[in-house]
Amino acid sequence: MTSIRKAGLALLLVLFVVGCSDDVTTITPESAADPLVAGPYPVGITRIEFFDASRNRTILTEVWYPADESARGQDPAPIVYYLPEGLESLGDNATLDLVAVLDAPLSPDGPFPLIAFSHGNGGIRYQNNFQCDHLASHGYVVVAPDHQGNTFFETDSSINHVVERPLDMIYLFDTFSEMTTEPGGPFEGWIDTSVGYGVTGHSFGAYTSIAAALMDDRIAAIMPMAVGSPLGDDFTTPAFFMLAAEDKTIGESGNQGILNSFDQAEGPRFLVEIPDAGHYSFTFACQIGLPGPWNGDGCQTGTRFEDGSEFDFVDDQRVWRMVNGYSAALFGRYLNGVLEYEETLTTNLDPEIADFQADL
């Protein structure tokens, strides 16, 4: 089920982002971490509430990061850590694997590249905890904001979320880049500002990742999942699109939008199409035990667009494996310049369940 188009591999010696280093790192296969498994670092997690006075906007942010070796084997933050006060019971039926250790010390190996994750419409900042854990274990600081007024716990239709969401991401890039240079500050030395930033997101967060890349040329690579958006002319930022063929949330027209985005991309571009996946297959939705849409489109059984017949959705953890592996390879290649990750980026990681295209 794999279709791979390779063109001009030698041209990959250029990073498509203004301000990134012109050097590309050549690392032996033995030293390039396997993107399909957890990386060499234990994972820490902390929470910060920012306030952007210029927009009168609160940005509650979860931060995953490579932790010091002393965190290995420590108890992870429990499920109640992730839930608002008074709503801890929402985690009673969750079956998530949690690994991040609360407020663990940062690994001394920093600074590390910065990646931002954007949740979906009515989602939550930790809805892709598996992906954020994975990326942090591979040596990235990952920041995930709640987009004020557009979360599972808070909605405000008076806010123009199309405008504000990508500005949230840029605010976090600016703020963390400033904090890493503050002598004696709590985040001194955390962020490697000599390389570009990464953005990934699901649904409305996929739009957010694209919009942020159109606004900020410091962004070196994006991974939008389950939504597309017009890219305009000359969009050369490396982009990895993920599409669920039976996505009833955005429908067939929404999936066509993803295909259009892939077609418009002029830089390195990648596309995974999963025939038996739904909208929430790319998130932890099916593992949290909540009713409603969070436990529907991508969970258990669905009906096909073509003829209305019932089918079983693909195991979400097989989808997660692709999300994790491809995102670690994408950002490893285009933020860190590790050429060995091209092998993963031109391979269908699960041909039994997915179609794949790569155009370098």
Steps between C-alpha positions, in 0.01 A plus 500: 500500500806724488554759229822698541622772267862604557655796326827673559612345828815708484292814535414396854823665611302823524268578791188687391486765772651846535730528798587129528858383490631436150672186625342158473601250763630166380457240772579132479199266508622369835468845657170603338227389739238262360197726441254213551587441865543727798815708481794503739358751749256456787222757472406785729186709499407836646225758457524874447226761472600788276313823437539683171411854600502621140201272431354479851537125468587225748707213357505202736783284372622147566872446447658160435881487499803270512563433868810422696589133535397518867136508382521156339277251682325764709120497522339703220258782564162332565197542278346747747790738436367559151141575606348821639429515870163344578495293180752234601235228462518547121814292511340200670458300178818614323742235376791728412865414546655794683877545517577868568637580847366821656759779531795265443833679451598580143761285331844668500533420128308811392419732341231316305289588193148629563179344363144619556185284493156651429183319613180470300176696518362437848809294578756526776873566515592146609278311253814370326700427814641185335653711221629770733655236731664335199647820360632608840672163539676571170644826624240771434326749723132472405253773593124453467264787585133502575359735238288725720127472428541197275560208737310203636444689824443853369334638188466863393354561155575873521872431446633482146680170544619491139710808579595437861609137483811542280592811700501282813767281341714793393465653847636179654793490259584861581456457873703180538774643280520799732486293819784275391735802489406641843801453731394310810144454374315170547523422127850627435671286239195286417440595135733472204421818310758425230260259326145543378184415688255216436121504514253214502128497564173316462185621321469875573853458632606374156370826353686680779828333410463600134392856581791547741746379235355748250550779755839409648796390289684374809280189478708226339245218468134425570285191552128577452260215583137473385454843338651684206518869415601699193877547489524779246789526257857389568434311823833322548484413870529119537149371572372158607123459458294225665150411375230268638297376202183435706513834683135592555591819689650683202338279235619413152529868409728557797718209396518645150629816665788301647579354158491852355746618764734213417477585130575868567805435718821572308756398757556148629150359546361180644152349523357210698143389421344245735190338345346372825579798726270773629551856614608414854727209408789747519424590864452332838120532467424129483702433816342750738157342537294815448163496318408708200723595204816428698403133491353476152670594175794259501400285797360145481273484192394738224315508168666549165450805279471282191207273592412552867629156597631449852870444562747489788727800539870425494670461838585855604834394644614389154415851385690646796806298401499673162433841655790452739743349253437746222500806725831400662649441154355820351630727772822303530564561132389861463575646843813302585614425146546126556515348152438144621137587570435524126473119504201516735352794309499299176363177649143388564520409869185286493400401145226269631294800613632802313576647158806720480663758274828682536627769265842636585 
